[in-house]
Amino acid sequence: MKNLALLSAIALTTISGLVFGTMQTASALTWNWNYSGTDIEAIGTFTTDNTPDDLGFYQILGITGTRNGETITGLQPVGTPIPGNEPFNVDNLISLNTQQLTGDGFGYSTSGGNYSSPFFASFLPTPSYLEVFSVPPLTPGFENLGTEDSELPISFSASIITVPEPTSILSLFALVATIGVPSVLKRNKQSKLTDNKLEKVS
């Protein structure tokens, strides 16, 4: 009986830990993203929260990837502009809507010391995506674009990567428990019968 109680406690603790681990993993979403334009090729992943706002936008929490072979080194903090594009602050929002970025867009830095900020330009005659790209030496102010800086049209796309549903993991544990518990009970019953026989013999 004690063994059964101990096994039950261990099983409950293990399953609880795995369930909470699954819940923690499910609290963030992973996305694939990419965009391209004339002499521009960028691709990578986002990590976002898992709850969209009222307009369907998720908050970007982290970014990885490359732009024209340069490694992306960091996400521009929300409410700040990429250097060289002041005073246009990024909001780092992404959506599954037809318009996936806002007019503020997201920003990031690269291993070459450069900065990029893709956004949705609703002010264009035909609204579309643009990328502002800043290269050192960085002069504050969007009106001070250097010869290497640019603001060019891009095609942008992002999608959530499919992950296993937490319920399917729970179903697996339920199956293991269903198979395992009767075996434990059967072994305990056989053990008691053996003990009783030994007692009678002695």
Secondary structure in CASP SS format (residue, H / E / C, confidence):
PFRMAT SS
TARGET T0000
AUTHOR 0000-0000-0000
METHOD secondary structure of the structure
MODEL  1
M C 1.00
K H 1.00
N H 1.00
L H 1.00
A H 1.00
L H 1.00
L H 1.00
S H 1.00
A H 1.00
I H 1.00
A H 1.00
L H 1.00
T H 1.00
T H 1.00
I H 1.00
S H 1.00
G H 1.00
L H 1.00
V H 1.00
F H 1.00
G H 1.00
T H 1.00
M H 1.00
Q H 1.00
T H 1.00
A H 1.00
S C 1.00
A E 1.00
L E 1.00
T E 1.00
W E 1.00
N E 1.00
W E 1.00
N E 1.00
Y E 1.00
S E 1.00
G E 1.00
T C 1.00
D C 1.00
I E 1.00
E E 1.00
A E 1.00
I E 1.00
G E 1.00
T E 1.00
F E 1.00
T E 1.00
T E 1.00
D E 1.00
N C 1.00
T C 1.00
P C 1.00
D C 1.00
D C 1.00
L C 1.00
G C 1.00
F E 1.00
Y E 1.00
Q E 1.00
I E 1.00
L E 1.00
G E 1.00
I E 1.00
T E 1.00
G E 1.00
T E 1.00
R E 1.00
N C 1.00
G C 1.00
E E 1.00
T E 1.00
I E 1.00
T E 1.00
G E 1.00
L E 1.00
Q C 1.00
P C 1.00
V C 1.00
G C 1.00
T C 1.00
P C 1.00
I C 1.00
P C 1.00
G C 1.00
N C 1.00
E C 1.00
P C 1.00
F C 1.00
N C 1.00
V C 1.00
D C 1.00
N C 1.00
L E 1.00
I E 1.00
S E 1.00
L C 1.00
N C 1.00
T C 1.00
Q C 1.00
Q C 1.00
L C 1.00
T C 1.00
G C 1.00
D C 1.00
G C 1.00
F C 1.00
G C 1.00
Y E 1.00
S E 1.00
T E 1.00
S C 1.00
G C 1.00
G C 1.00
N C 1.00
Y E 1.00
S E 1.00
S E 1.00
P E 1.00
F E 1.00
F E 1.00
A E 1.00
S C 1.00
F C 1.00
L C 1.00
P C 1.00
T C 1.00
P C 1.00
S E 1.00
Y E 1.00
L E 1.00
E E 1.00
V E 1.00
F E 1.00
S E 1.00
V C 1.00
P C 1.00
P C 1.00
L C 1.00
T C 1.00
P C 1.00
G C 1.00
F H 1.00
E H 1.00
N H 1.00
L C 1.00
G C 1.00
T C 1.00
E C 1.00
D C 1.00
S E 1.00
E E 1.00
L E 1.00
P E 1.00
I E 1.00
S E 1.00
F E 1.00
S E 1.00
A E 1.00
S E 1.00
I E 1.00
I C 1.00
T C 1.00
V C 1.00
P C 1.00
E C 1.00
P H 1.00
T H 1.00
S H 1.00
I H 1.00
L H 1.00
S H 1.00
L H 1.00
F H 1.00
A H 1.00
L H 1.00
V H 1.00
A H 1.00
T H 1.00
I H 1.00
G H 1.00
V H 1.00
P H 1.00
S H 1.00
V H 1.00
L H 1.00
K H 1.00
R H 1.00
N H 1.00
K H 1.00
Q H 1.00
S H 1.00
K H 1.00
L H 1.00
T H 1.00
D H 1.00
N H 1.00
K H 1.00
L H 1.00
E H 1.00
K H 1.00
V H 1.00
S C 1.00
END
